[in-house]
Amino acid sequence: MPATFTQRFQVRFDECASDGTARAAALLRYVIETAFGHSTHEGFPLAWYNARGLFWLVRRAHLDLHRPMPYGTALDVTTEVLGFRRIWARRRNTVRDTSSEMLAIVTMDWIFTDRAGNPARIVPEMEAAFPGKSPRLEIERLELGDPPAGLEPLEYVVPAHQVDPRGHMNSAAYLDLLEDALTDAGVDPRERPAVYELEYLRAALPGEVLRRFVWQQNDGWAMVASTPEGMPVVKARRQRGTDFGGRADA
């Protein structure tokens, strides 16, 4: 069976920022959709998960964005499973335009869960469908430290339109939350190249109030969103990236 799966998308008007290029969250949505497409192609559609009370949740995302993606651009997103361990898997995703110029590389860790969101053992039929069980993979952590003393948080109420079929705030919506905070701080999130990192710690539900802390850190910006009780929901960071020149073999 093929080790990779490719799905094509076209950047839509409503996915673009004011400069006419795709927001980072739009790209993350393409990558997540391609992972679901790959799963469906190998015999594991959404109905399969729903019938068994199992699902994949994003645990961590690393987006290396090298080029702007203007409205109307056709993008080929290719995903492959780098490996998996007992309850989690890692995917590498590349994004190219139709000339095969590399625009972005996205690496994501996924956790296999039961209906309640608890970690679950990857089932044997899924292990057989996707090649490459790698004992060398280790889950990485995003270490940001604590927000600066005295930093006042902004409150955010999770809107119903940002909730996915699992009833949680969509993974890509947190990237919009970070970019909104950067804009408020006078930073232009449209600049490329850029690197985004996110670590998801807890699901947020519609109507839930999040406290968002955003601060400048080294050569970038950091964000922590937590519950009013101080329980972290997501950590995120944006830094300047390094242009690799759009090589097709990167």
C-alpha positions, 0 to 999 in steps of 0.5 A, spaced: 500 500 500 502 507 498 506 510 504 503 517 503 496 520 501 495 526 497 489 531 497 488 537 493 485 544 496 484 551 493 485 557 498 478 560 499 476 567 499 474 566 506 480 563 509 485 569 507 487 575 511 486 582 509 493 581 504 489 576 500 493 570 503 491 564 507 491 564 514 496 559 518 489 556 521 487 554 514 493 550 512 492 547 519 485 545 517 488 542 510 493 538 514 488 535 519 483 534 513 488 530 509 489 526 515 482 524 515 482 523 508 488 518 509 484 514 514 478 513 510 482 511 504 485 505 508 478 503 511 477 507 517 472 513 515 469 517 521 463 512 521 468 507 523 471 511 529 464 513 531 461 506 531 467 504 536 467 510 540 475 511 538 478 517 535 484 521 534 486 528 537 491 532 536 497 532 541 502 537 538 503 541 531 509 544 528 508 548 522 514 551 518 511 556 513 515 558 508 511 562 503 505 566 503 499 562 499 495 567 495 487 566 494 486 561 489 492 557 489 491 550 488 495 546 494 497 539 494 498 536 501 501 530 502 501 526 509 505 520 511 505 516 518 512 517 520 511 512 526 507 510 532 507 507 539 502 504 543 497 510 544 500 515 539 502 517 532 506 522 528 505 524 521 509 529 517 505 533 512 508 537 506 504 542 502 506 544 495 503 548 489 502 545 482 509 547 480 512 542 486 514 548 490 515 547 497 510 552 501 510 548 508 512 542 512 507 540 518 509 535 523 503 533 528 503 528 534 496 525 534 493 521 541 488 515 540 483 516 545 476 513 547 469 516 547 471 520 553 477 522 551 482 518 555 488 515 551 486 508 548 491 502 545 491 503 537 487 497 535 491 491 531 487 493 524 490 500 524 497 498 526 497 493 520 494 498 515 499 504 516 507 502 516 512 504 520 512 502 528 518 506 530 520 505 538 525 511 537 519 516 537 518 520 543 513 525 545 516 532 545 513 538 550 513 545 548 516 549 554 514 556 555 515 557 562 510 562 566 507 568 563 511 574 566 508 577 573 503 582 573 501 580 566 493 581 565 489 575 561 484 576 556 478 572 557 475 568 551 468 565 550 469 558 546 463 560 540 459 554 538 461 555 531 468 553 533 466 546 535 468 540 531 464 533 531 467 531 537 464 537 541 471 540 542 474 547 540 477 545 533 485 544 534 486 550 528 481 555 532 487 556 537 491 558 532 486 563 530 486 565 537 494 566 537 494 570 531 488 575 533 492 576 540 499 577 535 495 583 531 492 586 538 500 586 540 501 590 533 505 584 530 503 582 523 502 574 523 502 574 515 509 575 515 513 569 512 517 565 513 514 563 520 514 557 525 508 555 529 508 550 535 502 548 539 501 543 544 494 541 546 493 539 553 485 539 555 479 540 550 475 546 551 467 546 550 462 551 547 461 556 552 467 555 556 471 561 558 478 561 557 484 566 560 489 567 554 496 570 556 500 572 551 507 575 551 514 576 547 519 571 548 526 571 545 525 572 538 517 570 538 511 570 542 508 565 546 501 564 548 498 560 554 490 559 554 487 556 561 481 555 565 479 560 570 482 555 575 488 555 572 488 549 568 492 549 562 488 548 555 493 550 550 500 552 549 503 556 543 509 559 540 510 563 534 517 565 531 521 567 525 522 562 520 528 560 515 527 560 508 529 554 505 528 556 498 522 552 496 526 546 494 521 541 491 526 535 495 526 539 502 
